[in-house]
Amino acid sequence: MAGDSVDVVGSTPIAITRKDGSQLVVPLDAFQIGPAGPTVRAAWAAGLADETVTLLELVRQRLASGELMVPPDRPPRPALLVTAKHPGPESNSIVVHLTPGADPATDPVGIEVTQQDTFAGLTSAEDARTRMGALAGAKKATGLLAVKVPSPAVEGLPVTFAEREVPEKGSDVLDAGGKPLFTLVPAYGSTTAIKVAIKTDAAAKTFTVIARYDSASSGPHTFDAKAPAKQDPAIGYLVAVAPPPLGAPGVPAEGDLALSGGAADTPAAALAATS
């Protein structure tokens, strides 16, 4: 886009000798080219303050000689790191939607988080607890919902019901006679953003639990790279957003970011790139 700053491209970093005789080597990632010429990126400015004039003069000279170039299109670079707050294979179903602000240079990034967990082929309340997990213990839930089974357990299949909100105290799942078979409770603590539905297949004598989290249910949410420690609670319920491991945060491309790599002891994660 006209007026944007772009990267500097070349084969070698910028190296100078400081006044005290020490060598300073600066990667080309530290520089950018804008309408007014080369500048030092904000993330590097403080550390290079004493050498900025000398470094920028060298960049200008190398641009003039052709040693450095401005790419015709800015290559994507890491913008934000998104990591699930909780480990488990279910974290692989988290999708983050990113929307740059009206003024990407100053406005926060719009961000919404969804997760859908589907447990199909369940045969009983105890099977649901085994597959989905409980609130604590060796079979602790790693998905959105945990299962509480009364004692003594009631045998039977639940009745089908359409999507409904899961309150903090949990949502009772009943059989056709109105008896509670088990209770579904939020696994990660209080929230009003989880909804659940159950579909029962009487012929197969099985049922499916579908749990869904959608941060948009509580309104629009944002992430401000200038204040990364301030996480929106609706977003922080499922994920942590941070600058990329190396370099300064950027403006992510608009679209969906699917997390991956989640396992029993590992939270899923994804790196958002600039456009």
Order of alpha helices (4+ residues) and beta strands (2+ residues): beta-beta-beta-beta-beta-beta-alpha-alpha-beta-beta-beta-beta-alpha-beta-beta-beta-beta-beta-beta-beta-alpha-beta-beta-beta
